[in-house]
Amino acid sequence: MHLTRPIRLLLVDDHRIVLDGLRSMFEQDANFEIVAVAASAEEAIQILQTKRADIVLTDYRLPDSTGLDLCGWVKAKQPGTKRVILSMHDEAALVRQILKEGVDGYLLKSIEQVELKNALHQIMRGMPYVSAEITRMLLSDVGNHPEELLTTREREVLNLIAKEFSNKQIADKLFISERTVETHRKNIFRKTNTGTLVGLIKYAFANNLVQ
């Protein structure tokens, strides 16, 4: 894809060697223009007060904040600017948190130059981009988050089961019928793949499902 003008980039990273490498790579490509570089979130925000970028490409770990916090500021103050995190972090929980915040891209620093440039072009067309390694990691991680298995009501029931409440006591406490409680119990056992009360309680505490 070739735009009628270069994509304007603000590069944010506290590692000078990374900034220099990115700047050198993009300056050699007429499809990109470096608006500025910054070594911290505060510096990036100061720059954005007077300059406008099409994409803020930022590391996640910054000395004074996180790239996610910076992306949040950009979203609030300059909603037309795309927000892309370029990071070495590939932990599933962190990546899910970042993606939930609605960034336009999450790229690993191991990305090839061609893929990085293609990703930024895609993002400019309004299509979010996530590195292939991240996509594979998230897919393989599906189902490994017990806290997401149960509905809010099921977790309420589970907490009362852990406190040794009977079905009737749970029904009275939650203002539901005993039959509904029994249905919730069956669903909880099925979703947690446990067959006994002892096994369920162990699973619940091991996975922080009860308070």
C-alpha positions as CSV (number, residue, x, y, z in Angstrom):
1,M,0.0,0.0,0.0
2,H,1.2,3.5,-0.9
3,L,-0.4,6.5,0.8
4,T,-0.5,9.9,-0.9
5,R,1.8,11.0,1.9
6,P,4.2,9.3,4.3
7,I,2.9,7.8,7.6
8,R,4.0,10.2,10.4
9,L,5.5,8.3,13.3
10,L,6.4,9.2,16.9
11,L,8.8,6.6,18.2
12,V,8.9,6.1,22.0
13,D,11.5,3.9,23.7
14,D,14.0,4.4,26.5
15,H,16.7,2.4,24.8
16,R,18.7,4.7,22.6
17,I,20.0,1.8,20.4
18,V,16.4,0.8,19.7
19,L,15.3,4.3,18.8
20,D,18.3,4.8,16.6
21,G,17.7,1.5,14.8
22,L,14.0,2.3,14.2
23,R,14.8,5.8,13.1
24,S,17.4,4.6,10.6
25,M,15.0,2.0,9.2
26,F,12.1,4.3,8.7
27,E,14.2,7.3,7.4
28,Q,15.3,5.1,4.5
29,D,11.7,4.4,3.5
30,A,9.8,7.2,1.7
31,N,6.5,5.8,3.0
32,F,7.4,7.0,6.5
33,E,8.3,10.2,8.2
34,I,9.7,10.5,11.7
35,V,7.9,13.3,13.5
36,A,10.0,12.9,16.6
37,V,11.5,10.4,19.0
38,A,11.0,10.2,22.8
39,A,12.6,8.3,25.7
40,S,9.7,8.5,28.1
41,A,5.9,8.9,28.2
42,E,6.2,12.5,29.6
43,E,8.5,13.5,26.7
44,A,6.1,11.9,24.2
45,I,3.1,13.8,25.6
46,Q,5.0,17.1,25.5
47,I,5.9,16.4,21.8
48,L,2.2,15.6,21.0
49,Q,1.1,18.9,22.4
50,T,2.7,20.6,19.4
51,K,3.1,17.9,16.8
52,R,0.7,15.4,15.3
53,A,1.6,11.8,14.5
54,D,-0.4,9.3,12.6
55,I,1.0,6.5,14.7
56,V,2.6,6.4,18.2
57,L,4.9,3.4,18.2
58,T,5.9,2.8,21.8
59,D,7.7,0.3,24.0
60,Y,5.6,-1.1,26.9
61,R,8.1,-0.5,29.6
62,L,9.0,3.2,30.0
63,P,11.0,4.8,32.8
64,D,8.1,7.0,34.0
65,S,5.0,5.0,33.0
66,T,3.9,2.3,30.6
67,G,3.3,2.4,26.9
68,L,-0.3,1.4,27.8
69,D,-0.8,4.5,29.9
70,L,0.7,6.6,27.1
71,C,-1.8,4.9,24.6
72,G,-4.6,5.8,27.0
73,W,-3.6,9.5,27.0
74,V,-3.4,9.5,23.2
75,K,-6.8,7.8,22.9
76,A,-8.3,10.5,25.2
77,K,-6.6,13.5,23.8
78,Q,-5.9,12.6,20.1
79,P,-8.4,9.8,19.2
80,G,-7.4,10.0,15.5
81,T,-3.9,8.9,16.3
82,K,-3.2,5.1,16.1
83,R,-1.6,3.5,19.1
84,V,0.9,0.6,18.6
85,I,3.0,-1.2,21.2
86,L,6.3,-2.7,20.2
87,S,7.5,-4.8,23.0
88,M,9.6,-7.9,24.0
89,H,6.9,-9.0,26.4
90,D,4.8,-12.0,25.3
91,E,3.2,-13.0,28.6
92,A,-0.4,-14.0,27.9
93,A,-2.0,-12.1,30.8
94,L,-0.2,-8.9,30.0
95,V,-1.0,-9.1,26.3
96,R,-4.7,-9.7,27.0
97,Q,-4.8,-6.7,29.3
98,I,-3.2,-4.5,26.7
99,L,-5.5,-5.7,23.9
100,K,-8.5,-5.2,26.1
101,E,-7.6,-1.5,26.2
102,G,-8.1,-1.3,22.5
103,V,-4.7,-0.5,21.1
104,D,-4.4,-0.7,17.4
105,G,-1.5,-3.1,17.3
106,Y,0.8,-5.2,19.5
107,L,4.1,-6.2,17.9
108,L,7.0,-8.1,19.3
109,K,10.5,-6.6,18.9
110,S,11.6,-9.8,17.1
111,I,9.4,-8.8,14.2
112,E,11.0,-8.6,10.7
113,Q,11.4,-5.1,9.2
114,V,9.1,-6.0,6.3
115,E,6.3,-7.3,8.6
116,L,6.6,-4.2,10.9
117,K,6.2,-1.8,7.9
118,N,3.3,-3.9,6.5
119,A,1.7,-3.9,10.0
120,L,1.8,-0.1,10.2
121,H,0.2,0.2,6.8
122,Q,-2.5,-2.2,7.8
123,I,-3.2,-0.3,11.0
124,M,-3.4,3.0,9.0
125,R,-6.2,1.3,7.0
126,G,-8.1,0.8,10.2
127,M,-7.3,-2.9,10.7
128,P,-5.7,-3.8,14.1
129,Y,-2.5,-5.9,13.9
130,V,-1.1,-8.4,16.3
131,S,2.2,-10.3,15.7
132,A,1.7,-13.9,14.5
133,E,3.6,-15.2,17.6
134,I,1.2,-13.3,19.9
135,T,-1.8,-14.7,18.0
136,R,-0.5,-18.3,18.4
137,M,0.3,-17.7,22.1
138,L,-3.2,-16.4,22.8
139,L,-4.8,-19.3,20.9
140,S,-2.8,-21.9,22.8
141,D,-3.6,-20.1,26.0
142,V,-7.4,-20.4,25.5
143,G,-9.0,-22.2,28.4
144,N,-6.2,-21.6,30.9
145,H,-8.0,-18.8,32.8
146,P,-10.3,-20.3,35.3
147,E,-11.5,-16.9,36.5
148,E,-13.1,-16.5,33.0
149,L,-14.8,-19.9,33.0
150,L,-17.6,-19.1,35.4
151,T,-20.4,-16.5,35.2
152,T,-20.7,-13.9,38.0
153,R,-23.7,-15.9,39.5
154,E,-21.7,-19.2,39.3
155,R,-18.9,-17.6,41.2
156,E,-21.3,-16.3,43.9
157,V,-22.7,-19.8,44.2
158,L,-19.1,-21.3,44.4
159,N,-18.1,-18.9,47.1
160,L,-21.1,-20.0,49.2
161,I,-20.4,-23.7,48.5
162,A,-16.9,-23.1,49.8
163,K,-18.4,-21.7,53.0
164,E,-20.4,-24.9,53.3
165,F,-23.8,-23.4,52.6
166,S,-26.5,-25.9,51.7
167,N,-28.5,-25.5,48.5
168,K,-31.4,-24.1,50.5
169,Q,-29.1,-21.6,52.3
170,I,-27.6,-20.6,48.9
171,A,-31.1,-20.2,47.4
172,D,-32.2,-18.0,50.3
173,K,-29.0,-15.9,50.3
174,L,-29.2,-15.2,46.5
175,F,-33.0,-15.1,46.2
176,I,-33.2,-17.9,43.7
177,S,-34.8,-21.4,43.7
178,E,-33.0,-24.5,45.0
179,R,-33.4,-26.0,41.5
180,T,-31.5,-23.0,40.0
181,V,-28.8,-23.5,42.6
182,E,-28.5,-27.2,41.6
183,T,-28.2,-26.2,38.0
184,H,-25.4,-23.8,38.9
185,R,-23.7,-26.5,40.9
186,K,-23.8,-28.9,37.9
187,N,-22.4,-26.2,35.6
188,I,-19.6,-25.3,38.0
189,F,-18.6,-29.0,38.3
190,R,-18.7,-29.4,34.5
191,K,-16.7,-26.2,33.8
192,T,-14.1,-26.9,36.3
193,N,-13.8,-30.5,35.3
194,T,-14.1,-31.7,39.0
195,G,-16.2,-34.5,40.3
196,T,-16.2,-34.1,44.0
197,L,-16.8,-31.3,46.5
198,V,-13.3,-31.7,47.9
199,G,-11.9,-31.5,44.3
200,L,-14.0,-28.5,43.5
201,I,-12.9,-26.6,46.6
202,K,-9.2,-27.4,46.0
203,Y,-9.6,-26.2,42.4
204,A,-11.4,-23.0,43.5
205,F,-8.7,-22.0,46.0
206,A,-5.8,-23.0,43.7
207,N,-7.2,-20.7,41.0
208,N,-8.3,-17.8,43.2
209,L,-12.0,-18.4,42.4
210,V,-13.1,-17.9,45.9
211,Q,-12.6,-15.0,48.3
